[in-house]
Structure formats: C-alpha cells, structure tokens
Amino acid sequence: MNEIHLVVGAGTVGSAVAELLANDGKEVILATRSGSGPKHENIKLVSADASNVSSLLSAAPSAVAIYNCSNPPYHQWAKLWPPMAASFLAYAEKTGAVLVTCSNLYGYGPVDVPMTESLPLNATGVNGKVRATMWVEAKAMHDAGIIKATEVRGSDYISASDQSRVGARVLPKVLAGKTAQVLGAIDLKHTWTYPLDVARLMKIVASDSRAWGKAWHVPSNEAKTQNEVVRELAAAGGVKNPKLSSVPSLMWNLLARFNPLLKALKETAYQFQRPYILDDSAARETFGMHPTPWNQILNEVVAETRASLKK
C-alpha cells in the first residue's frame, strides 16, 4: 500500500503540491473545506476543517507528511491561523507525519540586507508576528523530539492569481492595453517567487531529513522591479509600452479605511519601500534545486491569465 501524503489547501501552491506528488505515483489526500481540488487518479478530494485535528484525522488517519498550504483571508490571520496551526501540530504529533508549512518572509519584518534563513524573526506587524510564532512553536516541538517539522518561505508570488501583486488585479489590464496600478514603488528591486517552485521545494523537504527542523527559502530568479516584471509580462503577451503606476499613498490610506485587505497590506508596505532581496543559496546548495526559468514563468503566467479571461 502506498504511503499517504495529506495536503491541506487547494490554492495555487496546494494544488501544485498535490499534482507533483500524484504524478510521482504517491497516494494523495487533498483536504479543503469544500472538498474541491484538481482531478487526478492518485488524488482523493475530501472535505475537512483544518482548525480541527479530529477532522484532519478523519480525512487521513495516517500520513508520512502533512503539507500546510492553507490560505485564510489575509485580514483574519490573527484570528484564524492560531487554531489551524495548533491543529497541524497536533496531527503531526499524533501520526508522526512530517509537517511541511508553506510560509513567507513576513516574520523577518523590515530588513535592509538580503534575507537568509538565519535572520531573526523580528516582525513588527500583526500578520508577521502570527507567521513567526507559527514557526517558533513548530521548531520548539521539533527540537523537543515531539514532531518533525520544516518550513518553506517564498517572496511575493509571480502568478496569474489574485494572490500576486502583478496577477489578477494587474495583468488582465496590461494585456488589454489599459493602465494598471500596483501597490508600492515600481522601481525598487524585489524578489519574485513562482508558486510551482514553492511546491517543488515542499515536495523535496518533506522526504529529506536534512531539511527537518529548519526553514528554507524557495529558489527564485534574479530580483526585478515591479515595472520590469510588468513590462516583461507584457512583452511575453505581445503588448508594447504597458502603462503602469503606483497607487498614491493618500489613496491607499483612504481605501484602507473601508477595505480590510488593503488595510492589512499596509503592514508590509515596507517591502516595496526599499530593495527586498531573498537569499536562496541554502536550498540551492543543499538540494540542488534551481528556479523555473524566468522566460518560462512569464509565458506560463500570461497563458494562464488569458485562459482565465476566457472562462
């Protein structure tokens, strides 16, 4: 009987993790609140409540690894993440499954140097502190020999989804030749991570004991400004001279009074107020992993965007 891999969350990363494992012939249980997800002969779709360990155990009584790819609403992290994080820890303890968490760089807080995994978790905002606490608690249980845990951290995503700053809210306008606006400065170097590369690294660290007890940065391509990214996506889509500007700070502040998502995003505005560079050398050197080629990413993001617009 195949060993079971429990993936929780069927967003961009969760679906990719499930499909990568399934394509390798692994038996995958993909759990979401709605029971939705990609169709594959090796993927079983189930409905479960990630904040309830009994629900997770009902979905998969045993597993070699559990992949936390959940993505609660951004402005509700402080409320929703703690019970979910506790549930994942309890599942790992009860089953012996390796806990692999999909995370981000918020835990570091504002920085002025390329980010390595050894940086202290000095988050100053609510959401950053939530993510930092999740890892501190998981690592403490790992170091105590209670569970096996690892965490994968990526920078802002370059994708067609609404999870990307250059995705669903920007790229369709660019491809239509319209003016698009992004949050933050458009001319500062910033690392962009491809969600498929997040999934690839999660798959690797789940089965490599060298990864356990540590956090790892996702191999990502050379840092580019928002302006560069949008221009290169436009070029990949055959659009010349895209029109891009930044949402004025006064407008952002005004909109944030009525939009909880924009209000929450103010917490990490520092990421686009200075160069924001990810050092991914540890994962590259340890696992021999490299990011998906940049031109391939551009073409895939444009193709996915156009496909979504036809639906």
Secondary structure as GFF3:
##gff-version 3
##sequence-region A 1 311
A	DSSP	beta_strand	4	8	.	.	.	ID=ss1
A	DSSP	alpha_helix	12	23	.	.	.	ID=ss2
A	DSSP	beta_strand	27	32	.	.	.	ID=ss3
A	DSSP	beta_strand	43	47	.	.	.	ID=ss4
A	DSSP	alpha_helix	53	59	.	.	.	ID=ss5
A	DSSP	beta_strand	65	68	.	.	.	ID=ss6
A	DSSP	three_ten_helix	74	76	.	.	.	ID=ss7
A	DSSP	alpha_helix	77	95	.	.	.	ID=ss8
A	DSSP	beta_strand	98	103	.	.	.	ID=ss9
A	DSSP	three_ten_helix	106	108	.	.	.	ID=ss10
A	DSSP	alpha_helix	126	143	.	.	.	ID=ss11
A	DSSP	beta_strand	148	153	.	.	.	ID=ss12
A	DSSP	beta_strand	156	157	.	.	.	ID=ss13
A	DSSP	alpha_helix	171	175	.	.	.	ID=ss14
A	DSSP	beta_strand	180	182	.	.	.	ID=ss15
A	DSSP	beta_strand	192	193	.	.	.	ID=ss16
A	DSSP	alpha_helix	195	207	.	.	.	ID=ss17
A	DSSP	three_ten_helix	209	211	.	.	.	ID=ss18
A	DSSP	beta_strand	215	217	.	.	.	ID=ss19
A	DSSP	alpha_helix	226	236	.	.	.	ID=ss20
A	DSSP	beta_strand	244	246	.	.	.	ID=ss21
A	DSSP	alpha_helix	249	256	.	.	.	ID=ss22
A	DSSP	alpha_helix	260	265	.	.	.	ID=ss23
A	DSSP	three_ten_helix	266	272	.	.	.	ID=ss24
A	DSSP	alpha_helix	281	287	.	.	.	ID=ss25
A	DSSP	alpha_helix	294	309	.	.	.	ID=ss26
###
